[in-house]
């Protein structure tokens, strides 16, 4: 099996653990998420940093998909 990454748009409701999110010129791998009031979500990255998605926040991410050949 091979891993293929696809570019997708993510929001607070669709971001997943393992997504690679680009903020500025740096890529961050999502390590965990925590639901917040008001449909928001705090995302923790493998670097120890965090980012808060508010309702309406949209970013692009790379998501891994397993592919069988």
Long-range contacts (C-beta under 8 A, 24 or more apart in sequence): 1-66, 1-67, 1-68, 1-69, 2-66, 2-67, 2-69, 3-64, 3-65, 3-66, 3-67, 4-64, 4-65, 4-66, 4-67, 5-62, 5-63, 5-64, 5-65, 6-62, 6-63, 6-65, 7-60, 7-61, 7-62, 8-60, 8-61, 8-62, 8-63, 9-58, 9-59, 9-60, 9-61, 10-58, 10-59, 10-60, 10-61, 11-53, 11-56, 11-57, 11-58, 12-39, 12-40, 12-41, 12-53, 12-54, 12-55, 12-57, 13-39, 13-41, 15-41, 15-43, 15-53, 15-61, 16-63, 18-63, 18-64, 19-61, 19-62, 19-63, 20-61, 20-62, 20-63, 21-45, 21-51, 21-59, 21-60, 21-61, 22-59, 22-60, 22-61, 22-62, 23-51, 23-59, 27-62
